[in-house]
Amino acid sequence: MDFAAAFESGLSYREFLDRYASPSDRRRWDDVHARVELTGPQRELLSSFRREMKVLCLAGAWCGDCVNQCPVLDHFAAVCPKVALRFLDRDENPEAAAQLRICGGSRVPVVVFLNEDGQFCGLYGDRTLSQYRKLAGELDGAACTSGLAPPADWLRSVVQDWLGEFERIQWMLRTSPRLRQKHAD
């Protein structure tokens, strides 16, 4: 699959929600978005990014995991001009869904990281370590989150999990010999 072309056809966060979210989905996304708070050090880290990072998120507006994670990605993009964020709807993009299967299933959210030239750098999803720890502690409950507002401490952990992956990719881009030569740094 040509992820660079998929990125170019992707939608912004707001466009994605405008097109795919029902009014109740939109309220859930907006509620979590309003609860995401980046700390000063997290903002400083994001502001320090020097390489352009294209971030393509395969998501579903109906999905509780997306509700509880994708607003975090929007906050990162808002703070860091080097992060270009686009969304694809899983159900309307079966080729992407097939390419981005996790553990044999069509899961969301799944994020593909690309460099400035649209080359593949990494894949992350469908849940963060904090989410899996929480689910493992609730094994007798539902397998998919409801999208109800997560506890603040848990949401902070999810923000940090995602930030760790964004930072890892940024360091990959910063230390890439090809990109260092291209940018003479």
Residue pairs with C-beta under 8 A, 6 or more apart in sequence:
1 95
1 96
1 99
3 56
3 112
3 114
3 118
3 120
4 54
4 114
4 117
4 118
4 119
6 56
6 88
6 93
6 96
6 112
7 54
7 56
7 84
7 86
7 112
7 114
7 118
8 86
9 88
10 56
10 57
10 86
10 87
10 88
11 19
11 86
11 87
11 88
12 85
12 86
12 87
13 70
13 73
13 74
13 77
13 85
13 87
15 87
16 59
16 61
16 87
16 89
17 25
17 26
17 29
17 61
19 89
20 60
20 61
20 89
21 29
21 61
22 61
22 62
25 61
25 62
25 67
25 147
26 61
28 67
28 147
28 148
28 149
29 61
29 67
29 70
29 71
31 149
32 67
32 68
32 71
32 149
32 150
32 155
33 71
33 74
33 75
35 149
35 152
35 155
36 71
36 72
36 75
36 155
36 159
37 156
37 159
38 46
38 75
38 76
38 79
38 159
42 159
42 160
42 163
43 79
45 163
45 167
46 76
46 79
46 80
46 83
46 163
46 166
47 79
47 80
49 80
49 82
49 83
49 166
49 170
50 82
50 170
50 174
50 185
51 82
51 115
51 116
51 170
51 173
51 174
51 179
51 183
52 82
52 84
52 115
52 116
52 173
53 82
53 83
53 84
53 113
53 114
53 115
53 116
53 121
53 166
53 169
53 170
53 173
54 84
54 86
54 113
54 114
54 115
54 116
54 118
55 73
55 77
55 83
55 84
55 85
55 86
55 111
55 112
55 113
55 114
55 166
56 86
56 87
56 88
56 111
56 112
56 114
57 70
57 73
57 85
57 86
57 87
57 88
57 109
57 110
57 111
57 112
58 87
58 88
58 90
58 93
58 96
58 97
58 100
58 108
58 109
58 110
58 111
58 112
58 125
59 66
59 70
59 87
59 88
59 89
59 90
59 108
59 109
60 66
60 89
60 90
60 91
60 108
61 89
63 108
63 109
63 144
63 147
64 144
64 145
64 146
64 147
64 148
65 107
65 108
65 109
65 126
65 127
65 131
65 144
65 145
65 147
66 108
66 109
66 147
67 145
67 147
68 131
68 145
68 147
68 150
68 155
68 158
69 109
69 127
69 128
69 131
69 158
69 162
70 87
70 109
72 158
72 159
72 162
73 85
73 111
73 162
74 85
75 159
76 83
76 85
76 162
76 163
76 166
77 83
77 84
77 85
82 170
83 166
88 96
90 96
90 97
90 106
90 108
91 97
97 106
98 106
100 107
100 110
100 112
100 123
100 125
101 107
102 110
102 125
102 126
107 125
107 126
108 125
108 126
109 125
109 126
110 123
110 124
110 125
110 126
111 123
111 124
111 125
111 165
112 120
112 122
112 123
113 120
113 121
113 122
113 123
113 124
113 169
114 120
114 121
115 121
115 173
115 176
115 179
116 173
116 179
121 169
121 172
121 173
122 165
122 168
122 169
122 172
124 162
124 165
127 135
128 157
128 158
128 161
128 162
129 161
130 154
130 157
130 158
130 160
130 161
131 145
131 158
131 161
134 154
135 143
135 145
150 158
173 179
174 180
